[in-house]
């Protein structure tokens, strides 16, 4: 495994001699704009192995993406190689359908300490809840970014991560709508504590997610990638292109339904992914 090969994969060719916030931010942005959040392996008969060599080969050498366990693990390795003070944390995702956080840890995120300040770095949430920059770990402070306003709330050692929702403008519809009909304009994302984890703590989760029929990753084939203006998302046969803040506090959303042939072409054209095995969307 070679850091220069990873840099080539994310098209990063600037200096990385200083393990500072500026370098972290640029590497992070290159990572999320080059490496899709995707679970396509589950839908084309491949097993996802949770070890660094397998993840590196898949994402860096085979030009694939991965889910949080893979993408954040690769980023953890790269930042550690560059000398960052970094550790892995575990998160519990919010499930809007159940209006609750999961009972078990089902997400991996990273904490980086720079000059005494802690930052949360998470390249593995995908879609519209993917932050574009490291977020300072501070409770109750709005942190505006292009995708929207993010914030953390801390209560008794548990941290809550949320985003302020924006309206969606869909050209085919005359009335703009907010992305979920939940009350209020806050979208809960996940909770976490600052207890350091090891990647092996997630082996059971990695195996479980690939066989459990009731999780969203089993039910839907997902591939999403951040762009310079917004994001691309392919869920099943539905391709969505989102442009952030197209109008004041409103994101432009364009949705297309694809055929099987178009799914393959879209993966190649928009996500730079060519699968070895047949995808069943």
Order of alpha helices (4+ residues) and beta strands (2+ residues): alpha-alpha-beta-alpha-alpha-beta-beta-beta-beta-beta-beta-beta-beta-beta-beta-beta-alpha-alpha-beta-beta-beta-beta-alpha
